[in-house]
Amino acid sequence: YSPDGAKDEAGNPVVRYEKDDLVAKLTTDENGTAVINNLPLGTYYLKEVVAGENFVLNTEQKEFTLTAEDDTQAVVYEGVTYKNERQKVSVSVEKKDSVTGEKLEGVIFGLYAAEDILSNQGEVLVEKDTLLEKKATDAKGTLTFDSDLPHGKYYVKEEVRKAGYLPNEEVWNVDATYENQNLAKIELNKEVENQPTETRITKTDATTGNELEGAKLQVIDKDGNVVEEWVSSKEEHVIYGLPEGSYTLHEELAPYEDGYVSASDV
């Protein structure tokens, strides 16, 4: 109501502001404060409508009441405090085998700045093309970089491939520019596929050169572990993603019933 006690023609107190009327818009200064003076006594509420660059909107509505203790109090003071969270940036990669869809563990990616990253004061925090972090994919083929990233532009590229796979030369450009104040976190995800190498093995009749069925074959690594085992058919056998190294091709069981003897190890 009007602070001077004025009344209308019907004798009712004059209303200065209806309930839920917009009384004022305040904008904080460089110290993060804003002041409004000469409000009539009464109950008000404050709500944030613009969070400020790089921050998440605080949706809490704060109520306060201006009440004079007695008629000798010239000014009533009231303060309201708001806190805002800085908007987070999350950059994740998922790595898959392009043939089988299998998730690939141990592939290392690097996160780089695609531009000079500046502070709110315009100072360069990170120079363009600086490597910010390296991280490897986990057992699920995924990684999320741990860096607490300011808003800006970045890029991600594969640093170390998984053995048995071709390198992926694709560069993923990441735009983490601040836009939506209602978003607590900018989440950016990328699925990357790798082409596995192909090791092709044929089992043939030494006389005719035809594919020979029914032989049980193994590929054994240098430590004696069987890494692949199969029974030969009319088609060549393909092993995808076999890591670089020395192996032995061993015939565990020859098709004796068809008149063949075991072949020597290769």
Backbone torsions as a table, in degrees:
resi	resn	phi	psi	omega
1	TYR	NA	163.1	178.4
2	SER	-59.5	128.7	-174.3
3	PRO	-67.9	-15.7	-178.5
4	ASP	-89.2	5.3	177.5
5	GLY	76.5	14.3	-178.4
6	ALA	-62.8	148.9	178.9
7	LYS	-125.6	154.6	179.0
8	ASP	-83.8	-174.0	-176.1
9	GLU	-62.8	-27.1	179.5
10	ALA	-86.5	0.8	178.8
11	GLY	85.8	10.1	179.1
12	ASN	-91.4	147.7	177.6
13	PRO	-57.6	139.5	-179.9
14	VAL	-72.6	127.0	179.3
15	VAL	-84.1	120.8	176.9
16	ARG	-80.6	-44.4	178.8
17	TYR	-134.3	131.4	171.6
18	GLU	-72.1	159.3	175.8
19	LYS	-58.5	135.2	179.4
20	ASP	72.1	7.2	171.6
21	ASP	-65.1	146.9	172.3
22	LEU	-78.0	115.5	-177.7
23	VAL	-86.2	-42.0	-177.3
24	ALA	-165.6	156.6	170.6
25	LYS	-112.9	128.4	-178.4
26	LEU	-114.8	140.6	176.5
27	THR	-123.3	126.2	-178.3
28	THR	-68.3	149.8	179.6
29	ASP	-93.0	-167.0	-177.9
30	GLU	-65.4	-16.7	176.9
31	ASN	-94.3	1.9	178.7
32	GLY	79.7	19.3	-177.9
33	THR	-122.5	155.6	174.6
34	ALA	-145.3	146.1	-174.9
35	VAL	-131.4	139.8	170.7
36	ILE	-128.0	136.7	-177.4
37	ASN	-114.7	166.4	170.4
38	ASN	62.9	37.0	173.4
39	LEU	-80.7	140.4	170.6
40	PRO	-64.2	150.7	176.1
41	LEU	-60.9	146.9	-178.9
42	GLY	153.0	-172.7	-178.5
43	THR	-107.5	132.8	-177.3
44	TYR	-130.9	166.9	169.0
45	TYR	-136.4	150.2	-177.1
46	LEU	-117.1	137.0	173.9
47	LYS	-140.7	146.7	-177.5
48	GLU	-85.5	133.2	178.7
49	VAL	-113.6	-25.4	175.3
50	VAL	-132.9	123.2	-172.9
51	ALA	-77.2	-30.5	-172.4
52	GLY	103.7	148.9	-174.0
53	GLU	-53.0	130.8	175.4
54	ASN	78.8	3.7	-176.3
55	PHE	-116.8	159.9	-179.3
56	VAL	-94.8	137.1	-178.8
57	LEU	-60.9	131.0	174.0
58	ASN	-90.0	112.2	-174.1
59	THR	-86.9	1.6	-179.3
60	GLU	-68.0	132.0	177.7
61	GLN	-99.8	121.8	-173.7
62	LYS	-110.8	126.7	-178.1
63	GLU	-101.6	143.8	175.6
64	PHE	-145.6	155.1	-177.4
65	THR	-125.2	132.4	174.7
66	LEU	-99.5	113.9	-178.9
67	THR	-133.9	130.2	177.3
68	ALA	-85.6	133.7	178.9
69	GLU	-68.6	-35.6	177.5
70	ASP	-158.7	176.7	-174.4
71	ASP	-80.4	6.4	176.1
72	THR	-97.8	-7.3	-178.2
73	GLN	-83.4	112.9	-174.1
74	ALA	-75.4	-38.3	-176.1
75	VAL	-134.5	135.5	174.3
76	VAL	-106.1	127.9	-179.1
77	TYR	-108.5	140.9	176.0
78	GLU	-145.3	140.6	179.5
79	GLY	-124.2	144.2	177.2
80	VAL	-127.9	133.5	-178.1
81	THR	-114.1	132.5	175.1
82	TYR	-119.9	144.7	173.0
83	LYS	-121.7	139.8	178.9
84	ASN	-120.9	138.9	175.2
85	GLU	-86.9	139.8	174.5
86	ARG	-72.0	136.9	-179.9
87	GLN	-66.9	128.6	-177.7
88	LYS	-87.8	159.8	177.2
89	VAL	-126.3	127.0	179.4
90	SER	-121.6	125.9	179.9
91	VAL	-120.1	121.1	-175.6
92	SER	-128.2	152.6	178.0
93	VAL	-131.6	140.5	172.3
94	GLU	-120.2	129.0	-174.8
95	LYS	-112.0	129.8	-176.4
96	LYS	-134.3	154.6	170.1
97	ASP	-75.4	127.2	-174.8
98	SER	-71.2	-17.0	-179.4
99	VAL	-94.6	-51.8	-174.0
100	THR	-97.1	-17.2	-175.4
101	GLY	80.2	3.0	179.7
102	GLU	-61.8	139.3	177.0
103	LYS	-74.4	136.2	-173.9
104	LEU	-106.6	121.8	179.2
105	GLU	-94.2	148.5	171.9
106	GLY	85.8	9.0	175.7
107	VAL	-84.4	127.9	-174.0
108	ILE	-99.9	130.8	178.0
109	PHE	-118.0	151.9	175.7
110	GLY	-114.8	141.1	176.8
111	LEU	-107.9	124.6	-175.7
112	TYR	-124.0	154.7	172.8
113	ALA	-81.0	127.7	179.6
114	ALA	-90.1	-5.7	178.7
115	GLU	-155.8	167.8	172.4
116	ASP	-64.2	125.9	178.6
117	ILE	-93.1	122.6	-172.8
118	LEU	-106.1	153.0	171.7
119	SER	-81.7	173.7	177.6
120	ASN	-62.0	-22.6	179.5
121	GLN	-90.7	3.4	177.9
122	GLY	86.2	7.4	179.2
123	GLU	-83.1	145.7	179.9
124	VAL	-76.5	114.7	177.1
125	LEU	-85.7	-42.0	-178.3
126	VAL	-138.1	128.9	179.6
127	GLU	-78.6	152.0	178.5
128	LYS	-54.6	140.7	178.1
129	ASP	71.2	11.5	174.5
130	THR	-73.1	133.2	174.3
131	LEU	-76.2	118.6	-177.1
132	LEU	-91.9	-34.5	-175.2
133	GLU	-165.0	147.3	169.8
134	LYS	-120.4	138.5	179.9
135	LYS	-152.3	148.4	-178.4
136	ALA	-103.2	149.8	176.2
137	THR	-68.3	149.0	-179.0
138	ASP	-90.5	-168.4	-177.4
139	ALA	-63.1	-21.3	177.9
140	LYS	-92.3	5.7	179.0
141	GLY	75.8	17.1	-176.2
142	THR	-121.6	157.1	171.1
143	LEU	-148.9	148.2	171.8
144	THR	-127.8	122.7	-178.5
145	PHE	-63.4	142.3	-175.4
146	ASP	-87.7	-13.4	-175.1
147	SER	-60.3	138.0	174.5
148	ASP	-83.9	93.0	-168.4
149	LEU	-86.3	131.7	167.6
150	PRO	-74.6	165.7	177.9
151	HIS	-63.9	145.1	-179.6
152	GLY	158.6	-165.4	-178.8
153	LYS	-115.6	137.4	-176.1
154	TYR	-135.4	173.7	169.3
155	TYR	-144.9	153.2	-177.3
156	VAL	-124.6	137.3	175.7
157	LYS	-144.8	155.8	-179.3
158	GLU	-74.0	127.9	-178.6
159	GLU	-98.9	-45.0	-177.9
160	VAL	-133.0	118.6	-179.0
161	ARG	-78.0	167.2	174.5
162	LYS	-85.5	138.4	179.6
163	ALA	-57.2	135.8	-178.8
164	GLY	93.2	2.9	-178.9
165	TYR	-128.0	150.4	175.5
166	LEU	-75.9	148.0	177.9
167	PRO	-67.1	147.2	175.1
168	ASN	-102.7	116.3	-174.5
169	GLU	-89.9	0.5	-176.9
170	GLU	-65.6	136.7	174.2
171	VAL	-106.3	124.0	-179.1
172	TRP	-95.1	114.3	177.6
173	ASN	-85.2	129.4	-174.5
174	VAL	-115.0	120.0	177.6
175	ASP	-106.3	104.5	179.6
176	ALA	-110.9	48.6	179.3
177	THR	-78.0	140.7	179.9
178	TYR	-70.4	127.2	179.5
179	GLU	-137.3	-53.0	-170.7
180	ASN	-103.8	111.0	-178.0
181	GLN	-71.5	-13.0	179.8
182	ASN	-89.8	0.4	-177.6
183	LEU	-100.5	121.1	-178.7
184	ALA	-73.0	-31.6	-177.8
185	LYS	-145.9	134.6	171.3
186	ILE	-87.0	113.7	-178.2
187	GLU	-107.8	118.5	-177.0
188	LEU	-119.7	122.6	-175.0
189	ASN	-126.9	146.7	-179.7
190	LYS	-140.3	131.5	173.9
191	GLU	-98.9	125.2	-177.1
192	VAL	-121.3	132.4	179.5
193	GLU	-108.2	148.3	175.3
194	ASN	-122.1	137.8	177.5
195	GLN	-82.5	120.0	177.7
196	PRO	-75.1	153.9	171.1
197	THR	-69.3	160.0	179.8
198	GLU	-123.2	121.5	174.3
199	THR	-107.4	116.6	-174.1
200	ARG	-107.3	129.3	-177.0
201	ILE	-127.7	131.6	177.3
202	THR	-116.5	149.6	175.8
203	LYS	-120.5	114.5	-173.5
204	THR	-125.1	158.5	171.9
205	ASP	-72.6	125.9	-175.0
206	ALA	-63.2	-23.3	-177.5
207	THR	-90.5	-49.7	-174.5
208	THR	-91.9	-23.0	-176.6
209	GLY	80.0	4.3	179.5
210	ASN	-79.2	151.3	176.5
211	GLU	-60.7	136.8	-175.6
212	LEU	-110.1	125.3	-179.1
213	GLU	-92.3	155.8	168.5
214	GLY	90.5	0.8	178.2
215	ALA	-87.9	133.4	177.4
216	LYS	-91.3	117.9	-174.4
217	LEU	-117.7	153.1	177.8
218	GLN	-135.5	147.0	166.7
219	VAL	-110.3	125.0	-173.6
220	ILE	-119.5	134.6	179.5
221	ASP	-82.8	179.3	-174.3
222	LYS	-66.7	-17.0	178.4
223	ASP	-93.8	3.7	178.6
224	GLY	87.8	8.3	179.4
225	ASN	-86.4	136.5	176.1
226	VAL	-80.5	115.1	-177.1
227	VAL	-99.4	-17.0	177.9
228	GLU	-155.4	139.9	-179.7
229	GLU	-145.2	136.1	-178.2
230	TRP	-160.9	167.9	174.6
231	VAL	-108.2	127.3	-174.4
232	SER	-64.8	150.6	179.0
233	SER	-133.4	-165.9	179.3
234	LYS	-76.0	-9.4	179.4
235	GLU	-107.7	150.0	174.9
236	GLU	-65.1	150.7	-179.5
237	HIS	-95.0	134.6	-178.6
238	VAL	-114.8	127.9	173.7
239	ILE	-107.0	120.0	-179.9
240	TYR	-93.5	136.8	171.8
241	GLY	70.2	31.5	177.0
242	LEU	-75.1	119.9	-177.2
243	PRO	-60.8	153.3	177.8
244	GLU	-59.8	145.0	179.2
245	GLY	152.4	-174.8	179.8
246	SER	-103.0	132.9	-177.6
247	TYR	-134.3	165.3	175.0
248	THR	-119.2	130.3	172.8
249	LEU	-94.1	116.1	-173.1
250	HIS	-121.4	134.3	175.0
251	GLU	-92.6	108.7	-178.3
252	GLU	-75.2	-36.3	-178.3
253	LEU	-150.1	120.2	178.6
254	ALA	-86.5	157.9	176.7
255	PRO	-75.9	74.8	-175.6
256	TYR	-59.8	-38.1	-176.1
257	GLU	-60.2	-25.3	-179.9
258	ASP	-94.2	6.5	174.3
259	GLY	91.4	22.9	-178.8
260	TYR	-110.4	149.2	175.5
261	VAL	-107.5	162.6	-176.8
262	SER	-64.7	140.3	177.7
263	ALA	-84.0	157.1	176.4
264	SER	-71.1	153.7	175.7
265	ASP	-63.5	147.3	176.9
266	VAL	-116.1	NA	NA
